[in-house]
Amino acid sequence: MQQTICALATGTGGAVALVRLSGPEVCRILQELTKHAGVPDPRRQTLCSIYDGEEILDKALITYFQAPHSFTGEDVAEFALHASPYIKGRLLELLCERGAVMARRGEFSERAFLNGKMDLVEAEGLCDLIASCNKAAHKLAMDSLGGKLSERLAEIKRRLSELLAQIEVRLDDVDEEMTPLSDKFVQGEMNAVLGHIKALADTFSVGKYIKDGLKTAIVGAPNSGKSSLLNALVGFDRAIVSDQSGTTRDTVEEILEINGQKIILTDTAGIREHALDPAEKEGMRRSHRAMEAADLILFVLDSSRSLTLEEKELWRDIRRQNKRTVIVWNKKDLAAQQPPLEEQEKYPSAAVSCKTGDGLNALKTLITADVTEAQTADGLMISNLRHYQSLLRAQTELESALIRLQAQAGGEIYAEHLRGALRYLQDLIGEVTPDDVLGIIFSKFCMGK
């Protein structure tokens, strides 16, 4: 018999706390705690006294959800009570004294998944929704939680299943009563499914930084205006700015939202050939490390003067990294035109004035430009590494099936690769996911969810 679980579902702070209870003993525990013979009407908040022995612990709003019409699919009760640490702790003690046990991380969501209230993609979307801290991440999470991503994956899986069924039924047709499938038809169906999988997998490169944040390194020579750019983008004086070159000795990080996206902005120490002291040398080493870890590089140049040999060498280093880069021509208010830069036409650029703010909006648009370009035709993106890995494995199996088909290896051979691709899609949605994998997934959820 499934145990009844309980947990605090809200964090610290605030005036109201929510305690959640789920399982077969919910009704009995409610009756004992409230000293009522019955339970509240389902799906309606009821003001009830919660008793600790003969004394009232608190007056709480209790909402009862009758199975299967609840988040977990079981009987569920939610207590909205005063957020006193004593009241919260004592209520959980009372629940456990009456047979409930403290829930593991994500156990409520895990039960919802196991009881068919949501698939695994939707459950992970719920976890991402709770963690979302910007508009773009919120949309990704809602697409997962709301079932849009699941519907897209189900359609891919359906098309692959239908193709495999047509192949397998002919493999079993020993009397050859059925019309054979042409290689052209099978290849066309494989390519169609493969195209949908690749299109979705390709969105991960951008989806991951929508979810986790776009790591953006501001690099350049000393006194080019990197710290001024950081301050202008975040809207306050986060980094020290001075006319003296080499002011920034360490990386300075700030998280902000630009056009609804999370940006992790890192101001780095100016890079030049000869450091003045060990501290500046260490700062430059950290600058290179930040540049290597970045998803996007903002290469800042002082447009009011000619390029130095150090800047030209740094520009060659940046190009060798083959990362998304935006050239930022700073001090626009002091320069009529920019000095020439090798291969600059291959990279997006913005002329800005950190002093006046001119050009900053154009720069922000360039920083977030990749998001709209990476979306699939239906606007869906993936940001979960597990989803990405499952799609890549399914993609590999389909590519192997195509190779076997073109080599005339026979239906038995390429059908096995199609089955492998289908298993990875089923694993992604949660139809065949092992229990130990489920434990890892749901352990990432917050307590009480």
ABEGO torsion letter per residue (X at the ends): XBBBBBBBABBBEEABBBBBBBEAAAAAAAAAAAGBABBBBBGBBBBBBBBBEABBABBBBBBBBBOABBAAGBBBBBBBBBABAAAAAAAAAAAAAAGBBBBBBGAAAAAAAAAGABBAAAAAAAAAAAABABAAAAAAAAAAAAGAAAAAAAAAAAAAAAAAAAAAAAAABAAGABBBBBAAAAAAAAAAAAAAAAAAAAAAAAAAAAAAEBBBBBBEBBGAGAAAAAAAAAGBBABBBBABBGABABBBBBBBBBGGBBBBBBBBBBBBABBABAAAAAAAAAAAAAAAABABBBBBBBAABBBBAAAAAAAAAAAAAGBBBBBBBBGAAABABBBBBBGAAABBBBBBBAAAGBGAAAAAAAAAAAAAAABBAAGBBBABAAAAAAAAAAAAAAAAAAAAAAAGAEAAAAAAAAAAAAAAAAAAAGAABBAAAAAAAAAABBBGX
